[in-house]
């Protein structure tokens, strides 16, 4: 049985970060271990204010040390939202301690969206995140995070050539594969585009665009992509699965969107995800 470690925050309500990653990756037939980086009462997106935040930086080293004594092995290490600048060096050390030649490292460099950094992050954090991306096999920035990592101005109007150029430069940070989420060649569709440095291959997957903003879709996409690659899917298959499942979750939310504004409704879609992954699971 494959085992994946995901390192990100717990938003206790709002179905994002660990509360999305854990059920989604588990449904794919993968044993899922977690290191929470912070505990929040809700996610920090629009619609919530006054949320609580508890930093868990001081717990990370102790968890890693205990696991090291136990001799645990992880097929994949997948990072998401980190709660502080200090956590970046701790996670880099954890990756170095647990990585083998067969370990897949996926970094979702969660820092911002809509052209802006998230609250609590600054340029010092961006610099640190570049170093974490250099340790990764795969990185998954959105357009805002791509601009931050490359030290460029943000643009929400990118051509396919623009995206290709940025993906190539992202791999020059040190990662093997760069995937820009929310990237597509026309406004009628949405999806993701990937560049594989070793082969020079550009891979894309898309679906019909649904207007509006949907919380938790980035976490769901990254979780499915990480899970798919853990199961041995090639990059195109994993990318298509992640795009399709994310779109399915959005579609399942539309009939109750007014009441379910805080996240997408992924639960009814988990059965079909499990079925699509079944042939990749060792039994």
Residue pairs with C-beta under 8 A, 6 or more apart in sequence:
1 29
1 30
1 31
1 281
1 282
2 29
2 30
2 31
2 75
2 76
2 230
2 231
2 282
3 30
3 31
3 32
3 33
3 73
3 74
3 75
3 76
4 25
4 30
4 31
4 32
4 33
4 74
4 75
4 76
4 77
4 78
4 226
4 227
4 230
5 32
5 33
5 34
5 35
5 74
5 76
5 77
5 78
5 98
6 18
6 21
6 22
6 25
6 32
6 33
6 34
6 35
6 78
6 79
6 80
6 223
6 226
7 34
7 35
7 37
7 77
7 78
7 79
7 80
7 82
7 91
7 94
8 17
8 18
8 21
8 36
8 37
8 79
8 80
8 81
8 82
8 108
8 110
8 219
9 17
9 18
9 36
9 37
9 38
9 39
9 40
9 80
9 81
9 83
10 17
10 18
10 19
10 36
10 38
10 39
10 40
11 17
11 18
11 19
11 40
11 41
11 42
11 43
11 44
12 19
12 39
12 40
12 41
12 42
13 41
13 42
13 43
13 262
14 42
14 43
14 45
14 48
14 215
14 216
14 262
14 263
15 215
15 216
15 262
15 263
15 264
15 266
16 43
16 45
16 215
16 216
16 219
16 263
17 43
17 80
17 81
17 219
18 34
18 36
20 216
20 219
20 220
20 223
20 263
20 266
21 32
21 34
21 78
21 80
21 219
21 222
21 223
22 32
22 34
23 266
23 267
23 270
24 220
24 223
24 224
24 227
24 266
24 270
24 273
25 32
25 223
25 226
25 227
26 32
27 270
27 271
27 273
27 274
27 277
28 224
28 227
28 228
28 230
28 231
28 273
28 274
28 277
29 231
29 274
29 277
29 278
29 280
29 281
30 227
30 230
30 231
33 72
33 74
35 60
35 63
35 64
35 94
36 56
36 59
37 56
37 57
37 60
37 81
37 82
37 83
37 84
37 87
38 53
38 54
38 55
38 56
38 81
38 83
38 84
39 52
39 53
39 54
39 56
40 51
40 52
40 53
40 54
41 51
41 52
42 48
42 51
42 262
43 51
43 215
43 216
43 262
43 263
44 51
44 118
44 119
45 215
45 262
46 213
47 261
47 262
48 262
53 83
55 83
55 84
56 83
57 83
57 84
57 86
57 87
57 90
60 87
60 90
60 91
60 94
61 90
64 90
64 93
64 94
64 97
64 98
67 98
68 97
68 98
72 98
73 98
73 100
74 98
74 103
75 102
75 103
75 104
75 230
76 103
76 104
76 105
76 106
76 226
76 229
76 230
77 94
77 95
77 98
77 99
77 103
77 104
77 105
77 106
78 105
78 106
78 107
78 108
78 222
78 223
78 226
79 91
79 106
79 107
79 108
79 132
80 108
80 110
80 219
80 222
81 110
82 88
82 91
82 110
85 124
85 125
85 128
88 125
88 128
88 129
88 131
88 132
89 128
91 132
92 131
92 132
92 135
95 105
95 135
96 135
99 105
104 137
104 138
104 226
104 229
104 230
105 135
105 136
105 137
105 138
106 136
106 137
106 138
106 139
106 140
106 222
106 225
106 226
106 229
107 132
107 133
107 135
107 136
107 138
107 139
107 140
107 175
108 139
108 140
108 141
108 218
108 219
108 222
109 129
109 132
109 133
109 139
109 140
109 141
109 145
109 149
110 118
110 145
110 218
111 117
111 118
111 121
111 125
111 126
111 129
111 144
111 145
111 148
112 118
112 121
112 144
112 145
112 148
113 142
113 144
113 145
114 144
115 144
115 147
115 154
115 156
116 144
117 125
117 126
117 148
126 148
126 149
129 148
129 149
130 149
130 173
133 139
133 149
133 170
133 173
133 174
133 175
134 173
134 174
134 175
135 174
136 174
136 175
136 176
137 175
137 176
137 177
138 175
138 176
138 177
138 178
138 179
138 225
138 226
138 229
139 170
139 173
139 175
139 177
139 178
139 179
140 179
140 181
140 221
140 222
140 225
141 148
141 149
141 170
141 178
141 179
141 180
141 181
142 180
142 181
142 182
142 218
143 154
143 155
143 156
143 158
143 180
143 182
143 183
144 154
146 152
146 166
146 170
146 180
147 153
147 154
147 155
149 170
149 173
150 166
150 169
150 170
152 166
155 162
158 166
158 183
159 185
160 185
160 193
163 180
163 183
163 193
164 193
164 195
164 202
166 180
167 178
167 179
167 180
167 193
167 194
167 195
167 202
168 178
168 195
168 197
170 178
170 180
170 195
171 177
171 178
171 195
171 197
175 197
176 196
176 197
176 198
177 194
177 195
177 196
177 197
177 235
178 194
178 195
178 197
179 192
179 193
179 194
179 195
179 225
179 239
180 192
180 193
180 194
181 192
181 218
181 221
181 222
182 190
182 191
182 192
183 191
183 192
183 193
183 204
184 190
184 191
184 193
184 204
184 206
184 209
185 204
185 206
187 209
188 208
188 209
189 206
189 207
189 208
189 209
190 206
190 207
190 208
190 209
190 210
190 247
191 204
191 205
191 206
191 207
191 243
192 204
192 205
192 206
192 221
192 239
192 242
192 243
193 202
193 203
193 204
194 202
194 203
194 204
194 235
194 239
195 201
195 202
195 203
196 203
196 235
201 235
203 235
203 236
203 239
204 239
205 236
205 239
205 240
205 242
205 243
205 244
206 243
207 243
207 244
207 246
207 247
208 247
210 247
210 250
210 251
210 254
212 257
214 250
214 253
214 263
214 264
215 262
215 263
215 264
216 263
216 264
216 266
217 246
217 249
217 250
217 264
220 245
220 246
220 249
220 264
220 266
221 242
221 243
221 245
221 246
222 242
224 238
224 241
224 242
224 245
224 246
224 273
225 238
225 239
225 241
225 242
227 277
228 237
228 238
228 241
228 242
228 277
229 235
229 238
231 277
231 280
231 281
232 280
233 241
233 280
241 273
241 276
241 277
245 269
245 273
246 264
248 269
248 272
249 264
249 265
249 266
249 269
250 264
252 264
252 265
252 266
252 268
252 269
253 260
253 264
253 265
256 265
